[in-house]
């Protein structure tokens, strides 16, 4: 789909600011001022400080009573259960909470991760009853339960204390228990963007640095050291959950990546090895950055909960047995490969059905991909009759991935829906123009459970209400997106001349890392460039390398899996290029190289 180009440069910068920051590259300075950062904020952004820039965990209004309750149970020798989630954020959050409690001397400790297929997301009464029967005294949730009003009441009826730590959008009615969630109105915390693992870390920070924790009165520094070694887990979960890498998250991830690159966890060491995250394509040792976490490590952790049980990934993060860690890492790698194949197969079927049903047009404002087995009539894929017939149930664990691929291709909100043990479940992904979880709120009469964020959600449809749900969801989308041109917008940070691109600029841009949501790698536009040479690379000629000239300079620009229309560029053609500035290192030599994002003639 052709992208609209939008240059975000505000085209103005305070000359005094440039003068006062002569040590900063002017292009980097312009990038940061375009974000609306003040001089003080720019310094803080470029030089995040672990000790100074982390918020006080006791700003959460419930944090002090949470610390007191956990300490009471620790002193009483109570059984404590960490109740987690099955994605990478929930798994790492579970590991952080477990390791912290273990460090504080809890010996009657367990972790419970629900099964995605048989139990679904969040607390459920069967699990709560099981925990009560096992004499559990305190349940601490991580990355879930902010909507589990009935389940929390049931746990209290059975005599258990419960603490919720979560980061998902909060409903109007909250569970009646202590809650640590930055998105709860009036919670007192200044930053809403924490991942589930970030919230778990704040509880750990409060416990491990507080005089309220008797076990640490004489060893406070030991607690602070242990806390820092949890940051590898925090970085993985934060990056995996696609929360904004600004404010406190920037600090947690920046320092967490330092810890990850020298992690002492044998499970992570083995995962890095099987994912080949510690080496580049040429076999050279490289630093593990946010990209390797997001596209190599996190998908392997997520794969466990998508197709099997998340316990496997959790055990990987907590085991101290090197042989066991190696075995689990290999299993997760294999599961991830299977997950990729299944996801692509379902996406291709759904996409083919969409193309056939819409006759090549995309007029609907929302896309529905429904497993055909959910209806006796032809599957209502994409709101139309006809479509794929497949007797194999679509695994619920990949529905979010399928929805995401449809959203990415057609720039529409998309819901992927299947059968899960007799229940109708689905996941949704969306575009910035449409809040998909807000849509679910308006469809609550047809749903037995739902939750999520603005652009990602999960839900369970009440029996016999699927058609009504789809009709209302479509009406909401049509009304909300009426008159809006749904086409992906490529936001470009700056237009620059080739004469300003050099190794110094590349090095200056590295100070902006780690890149991620709300701190994307800067995209640059250069216009009226001349193609000097064109080379198609790869076994199937799927990659493209251009030598481009402009502003008295010449650079190589590469595109992996380049669209066919780009390969039609000929020597002498003039193009406009959007790109990342990268560095090519080969045989001890370094040279600036551009990574192509988009091309227009």
MOJO-V721945 format. One record per residue. N is the residue number from 1. RES is the residue in one letter. SS is DSSP state (H for helix, E for strand, L for the rest). OMEGA is omega in whole degrees, 0 to 359 (none if undefined). BURIAL is b if it has 24 or more other C-alpha atoms within 12 Angstrom, else e. Layout:
{{N/RES/SS/OMEGA/BURIAL} {N/RES/SS/OMEGA/BURIAL}}
This chain:
{{1/X/L/180/e} {2/X/L/183/e} {3/X/L/171/e} {4/X/E/179/e} {5/X/E/179/b} {6/X/E/179/e} {7/X/E/186/e} {8/X/L/182/b} {9/X/L/179/b} {10/X/L/171/e} {11/X/L/176/e} {12/X/L/179/e} {13/X/L/182/b} {14/X/L/181/e} {15/X/H/178/e} {16/X/H/178/e} {17/X/H/178/b} {18/X/H/182/e} {19/X/H/182/e} {20/X/H/182/e} {21/X/L/182/e} {22/X/L/179/e} {23/X/L/181/e} {24/X/L/175/b} {25/X/L/184/b} {26/X/H/179/b} {27/X/H/176/b} {28/X/H/178/b} {29/X/H/179/b} {30/X/H/177/b} {31/X/H/184/b} {32/X/H/177/b} {33/X/H/176/b} {34/X/L/176/b} {35/X/L/180/b} {36/X/L/181/e} {37/X/L/175/e} {38/X/L/180/e} {39/X/H/179/b} {40/X/H/180/e} {41/X/H/178/e} {42/X/H/178/b} {43/X/H/180/b} {44/X/H/181/b} {45/X/H/183/b} {46/X/H/182/b} {47/X/L/181/e} {48/X/L/183/b} {49/X/L/184/e} {50/X/H/185/b} {51/X/H/186/e} {52/X/H/191/e} {53/X/H/172/b} {54/X/L/180/b} {55/X/L/177/b} {56/X/L/182/b} {57/X/H/181/b} {58/X/H/169/b} {59/X/H/170/e} {60/X/L/185/b} {61/X/L/180/e} {62/X/L/187/b} {63/X/H/180/b} {64/X/H/177/b} {65/X/H/176/e} {66/X/H/179/b} {67/X/H/180/b} {68/X/H/181/b} {69/X/H/179/b} {70/X/H/179/b} {71/X/H/178/b} {72/X/H/181/e} {73/X/H/177/b} {74/X/H/182/b} {75/X/H/180/e} {76/X/H/183/e} {77/X/L/183/e} {78/X/L/171/b} {79/X/L/180/b} {80/X/E/178/b} {81/X/E/173/b} {82/X/E/183/b} {83/X/E/189/b} {84/X/E/179/b} {85/X/L/189/b} {86/X/L/175/b} {87/X/L/186/b} {88/X/H/177/b} {89/X/H/181/b} {90/X/H/180/b} {91/X/H/179/b} {92/X/H/178/b} {93/X/H/178/b} {94/X/H/180/b} {95/X/H/178/b} {96/X/H/183/b} {97/X/H/180/b} {98/X/H/183/b} {99/X/H/179/b} {100/X/H/180/b} {101/X/H/177/b} {102/X/H/179/b} {103/X/H/181/b} {104/X/L/173/b} {105/X/L/178/b} {106/X/L/180/b} {107/X/L/178/e} {108/X/L/194/b} {109/X/E/179/b} {110/X/E/175/b} {111/X/E/176/b} {112/X/E/175/b} {113/X/E/180/b} {114/X/L/175/b} {115/X/L/183/b} {116/X/L/186/b} {117/X/L/188/b} {118/X/L/184/b} {119/X/L/181/b} {120/X/L/187/b} {121/X/L/172/b} {122/X/L/180/b} {123/X/L/171/b} {124/X/L/189/b} {125/X/H/179/b} {126/X/H/178/e} {127/X/H/180/b} {128/X/H/178/b} {129/X/H/179/e} {130/X/H/180/e} {131/X/H/178/b} {132/X/H/178/b} {133/X/H/179/e} {134/X/L/175/e} {135/X/L/176/b} {136/X/L/180/b} {137/X/L/182/b} {138/X/E/173/b} {139/X/E/175/b} {140/X/E/178/b} {141/X/E/172/b} {142/X/E/176/b} {143/X/L/179/b} {144/X/L/167/b} {145/X/L/182/b} {146/X/L/179/b} {147/X/L/187/b} {148/X/L/182/b} {149/X/H/183/b} {150/X/H/183/e} {151/X/H/177/b} {152/X/H/178/b} {153/X/H/180/b} {154/X/H/179/b} {155/X/H/180/b} {156/X/H/176/b} {157/X/H/181/e} {158/X/L/173/b} {159/X/L/180/e} {160/X/L/167/b} {161/X/E/180/b} {162/X/E/175/b} {163/X/E/177/b} {164/X/E/166/b} {165/X/E/187/b} {166/X/L/177/b} {167/X/L/180/b} {168/X/L/181/b} {169/X/L/185/b} {170/X/L/176/b} {171/X/L/178/b} {172/X/L/179/e} {173/X/L/182/e} {174/X/L/174/b} {175/X/L/183/b} {176/X/L/179/e} {177/X/L/175/b} {178/X/E/185/b} {179/X/E/170/b} {180/X/E/182/b} {181/X/L/184/b} {182/X/L/181/b} {183/X/L/174/b} {184/X/L/181/b} {185/X/L/179/e} {186/X/L/182/e} {187/X/L/177/e} {188/X/L/184/e} {189/X/L/188/b} {190/X/L/184/e} {191/X/L/184/b} {192/X/L/193/b} {193/X/L/182/b} {194/X/L/170/b} {195/X/L/177/b} {196/X/H/180/b} {197/X/H/176/b} {198/X/H/178/b} {199/X/H/176/b} {200/X/H/179/b} {201/X/H/179/b} {202/X/H/175/b} {203/X/H/178/b} {204/X/H/179/b} {205/X/H/180/b} {206/X/H/182/b} {207/X/H/188/b} {208/X/H/180/b} {209/X/H/188/b} {210/X/L/173/b} {211/X/L/177/e} {212/X/L/181/b} {213/X/L/186/b} {214/X/H/184/e} {215/X/H/182/b} {216/X/H/184/e} {217/X/L/182/e} {218/X/L/185/e} {219/X/L/184/e} {220/X/H/182/e} {221/X/H/178/e} {222/X/H/178/e} {223/X/H/180/b} {224/X/H/177/b} {225/X/H/179/e} {226/X/H/181/b} {227/X/H/181/b} {228/X/H/180/b} {229/X/L/172/b} {230/X/L/190/b} {231/X/H/176/b} {232/X/H/177/b} {233/X/H/181/b} {234/X/H/180/b} {235/X/H/181/b} {236/X/H/182/b} {237/X/H/181/b} {238/X/H/178/b} {239/X/H/183/b} {240/X/H/186/b} {241/X/L/174/b} {242/X/L/173/b} {243/X/L/185/b} {244/X/L/181/b} {245/X/L/177/b} {246/X/L/176/b} {247/X/H/184/b} {248/X/H/179/b} {249/X/H/179/b} {250/X/H/179/b} {251/X/H/182/b} {252/X/H/182/b} {253/X/H/181/b} {254/X/H/179/b} {255/X/H/178/b} {256/X/H/178/b} {257/X/H/175/b} {258/X/H/179/b} {259/X/H/181/b} {260/X/H/181/b} {261/X/L/174/b} {262/X/L/184/e} {263/X/L/177/b} {264/X/L/181/e} {265/X/L/183/b} {266/X/H/179/b} {267/X/H/178/b} {268/X/H/177/b} {269/X/H/180/b} {270/X/H/179/b} {271/X/H/177/b} {272/X/H/181/b} {273/X/H/183/b} {274/X/H/179/b} {275/X/H/182/b} {276/X/L/182/b} {277/X/L/183/b} {278/X/L/178/b} {279/X/E/177/e} {280/X/L/184/e} {281/X/L/180/e} {282/X/L/179/e} {283/X/L/179/e} {284/X/L/177/e} {285/X/E/181/e} {286/X/L/176/e} {287/X/L/176/e} {288/X/L/183/b} {289/X/L/183/b} {290/X/H/181/b} {291/X/H/180/b} {292/X/H/178/b} {293/X/H/186/b} {294/X/H/187/b} {295/X/H/181/b} {296/X/H/184/b} {297/X/H/183/b} {298/X/H/179/b} {299/X/H/179/b} {300/X/H/175/b} {301/X/H/179/b} {302/X/H/185/b} {303/X/H/182/b} {304/X/H/182/b} {305/X/H/181/b} {306/X/H/186/b} {307/X/H/182/b} {308/X/L/176/b} {309/X/L/184/b} {310/X/L/179/b} {311/X/H/181/b} {312/X/H/180/b} {313/X/H/178/b} {314/X/H/180/b} {315/X/H/178/b} {316/X/H/184/b} {317/X/H/187/b} {318/X/H/181/b} {319/X/L/174/b} {320/X/L/180/e} {321/X/L/184/e} {322/X/H/180/e} {323/X/H/178/e} {324/X/H/180/e} {325/X/H/179/b} {326/X/H/180/b} {327/X/H/181/b} {328/X/H/180/b} {329/X/H/178/b} {330/X/H/178/b} {331/X/H/180/b} {332/X/H/178/b} {333/X/H/179/b} {334/X/H/179/b} {335/X/H/179/b} {336/X/H/177/b} {337/X/H/177/e} {338/X/H/179/e} {339/X/H/179/b} {340/X/H/181/b} {341/X/H/181/e} {342/X/H/181/b} {343/X/H/181/b} {344/X/H/180/b} {345/X/H/180/b} {346/X/H/179/b} {347/X/H/181/b} {348/X/H/178/e} {349/X/H/180/b} {350/X/H/181/b} {351/X/H/178/b} {352/X/H/178/b} {353/X/H/179/b} {354/X/H/181/b} {355/X/H/180/b} {356/X/H/183/e} {357/X/H/184/b} {358/X/H/180/e} {359/X/L/176/e} {360/X/L/179/e} {361/X/L/180/e} {362/X/L/184/b} {363/X/L/181/b} {364/X/L/180/b} {365/X/L/179/b} {366/X/E/183/b} {367/X/E/175/b} {368/X/E/172/b} {369/X/E/186/b} {370/X/E/177/b} {371/X/L/185/b} {372/X/H/182/b} {373/X/H/181/b} {374/X/H/181/b} {375/X/L/179/b} {376/X/L/176/e} {377/X/L/177/e} {378/X/L/186/e} {379/X/L/180/b} {380/X/L/179/b} {381/X/H/175/b} {382/X/H/177/b} {383/X/H/181/b} {384/X/L/174/b} {385/X/L/181/e} {386/X/L/178/b} {387/X/L/187/b} {388/X/L/171/b} {389/X/L/184/b} {390/X/L/183/e} {391/X/L/179/e} {392/X/L/181/e} {393/X/L/176/b} {394/X/L/179/b} {395/X/L/182/b} {396/X/H/183/b} {397/X/H/180/b} {398/X/H/182/b} {399/X/H/178/b} {400/X/H/179/b} {401/X/H/178/b} {402/X/H/178/b} {403/X/H/180/b} {404/X/H/180/b} {405/X/H/177/b} {406/X/H/178/b} {407/X/H/180/b} {408/X/H/183/b} {409/X/H/188/b} {410/X/H/182/b} {411/X/L/176/b} {412/X/L/167/b} {413/X/E/183/b} {414/X/E/174/b} {415/X/E/175/b} {416/X/E/192/b} {417/X/E/182/b} {418/X/E/176/b} {419/X/E/177/b} {420/X/E/179/b} {421/X/L/178/e} {422/X/L/176/e} {423/X/E/176/b} {424/X/E/183/b} {425/X/E/179/b} {426/X/E/174/b} {427/X/E/180/b} {428/X/E/172/b} {429/X/E/186/b} {430/X/L/178/b} {431/X/L/184/b} {432/X/L/183/e} {433/X/L/188/b} {434/X/L/179/b} {435/X/L/187/b} {436/X/H/178/b} {437/X/H/174/b} {438/X/H/176/b} {439/X/H/180/b} {440/X/H/177/b} {441/X/H/181/b} {442/X/H/179/e} {443/X/L/189/b} {444/X/H/181/b} {445/X/H/181/e} {446/X/H/187/b} {447/X/E/176/b} {448/X/E/177/b} {449/X/E/175/b} {450/X/E/178/b} {451/X/E/178/b} {452/X/E/182/b} {453/X/L/182/b} {454/X/L/185/b} {455/X/L/178/b} {456/X/E/183/b} {457/X/E/171/b} {458/X/E/184/b} {459/X/E/174/b} {460/X/E/183/b} {461/X/E/177/b} {462/X/L/180/b} {463/X/L/177/e} {464/X/L/184/e} {465/X/L/185/e} {466/X/H/183/b} {467/X/H/179/b} {468/X/H/179/e} {469/X/H/182/b} {470/X/H/180/b} {471/X/H/181/e} {472/X/H/179/b} {473/X/H/180/b} {474/X/H/179/b} {475/X/H/180/e} {476/X/H/181/b} {477/X/H/180/b} {478/X/H/181/e} {479/X/H/184/e} {480/X/H/187/e} {481/X/L/179/b} {482/X/L/178/e} {483/X/L/179/e} {484/X/L/177/e} {485/X/L/182/e} {486/X/L/177/b} {487/X/L/182/b} {488/X/L/178/e} {489/X/E/176/e} {490/X/E/181/e} {491/X/E/183/b} {492/X/E/184/b} {493/X/L/183/b} {494/X/E/168/b} {495/X/E/183/b} {496/X/L/175/b} {497/X/L/179/b} {498/X/H/182/b} {499/X/H/180/e} {500/X/H/181/b} {501/X/L/180/b} {502/X/L/182/b} {503/X/H/178/e} {504/X/H/178/e} {505/X/H/178/b} {506/X/H/182/b} {507/X/H/179/e} {508/X/H/180/b} {509/X/H/181/b} {510/X/H/179/e} {511/X/H/179/b} {512/X/H/180/b} {513/X/L/4/b} {514/X/L/179/b} {515/X/L/178/b} {516/X/E/181/b} {517/X/L/181/b} {518/X/L/172/e} {519/X/E/184/b} {520/X/L/175/b} {521/X/L/185/b} {522/X/L/177/b} {523/X/L/182/b} {524/X/E/177/b} {525/X/E/170/b} {526/X/E/186/b} {527/X/E/173/b} {528/X/E/177/b} {529/X/E/180/b} {530/X/E/176/b} {531/X/E/180/b} {532/X/E/183/b} {533/X/E/181/b} {534/X/E/179/b} {535/X/E/172/b} {536/X/E/185/b} {537/X/E/178/e} {538/X/L/181/e} {539/X/L/181/e} {540/X/L/180/e} {541/X/L/185/e} {542/X/L/181/e} {543/X/E/184/b} {544/X/E/175/b} {545/X/E/180/b} {546/X/E/167/b} {547/X/E/188/b} {548/X/E/182/b} {549/X/E/177/b} {550/X/E/177/b} {551/X/L/180/e} {552/X/L/179/e} {553/X/E/180/e} {554/X/E/179/b} {555/X/E/169/b} {556/X/E/176/b} {557/X/E/184/b} {558/X/E/175/b} {559/X/E/178/b} {560/X/L/184/b} {561/X/L/184/e} {562/X/L/174/b} {563/X/L/184/e} {564/X/H/183/e} {565/X/H/178/e} {566/X/H/182/b} {567/X/H/179/b} {568/X/H/178/e} {569/X/L/181/b} {570/X/L/177/e} {571/X/L/181/e} {572/X/L/180/e} {573/X/L/174/b} {574/X/E/182/b} {575/X/E/168/b} {576/X/E/189/b} {577/X/E/170/b} {578/X/E/191/b} {579/X/E/166/b} {580/X/E/173/b} {581/X/E/185/b} {582/X/E/179/b} {583/X/E/176/b} {584/X/E/180/e} {585/X/E/183/e} {586/X/E/178/e} {587/X/L/177/e} {588/X/L/179/e} {589/X/E/181/e} {590/X/E/175/e} {591/X/E/178/e} {592/X/E/178/b} {593/X/E/181/b} {594/X/E/174/b} {595/X/E/186/b} {596/X/E/173/b} {597/X/E/180/b} {598/X/E/180/b} {599/X/E/170/b} {600/X/E/179/b} {601/X/L/none/e}}
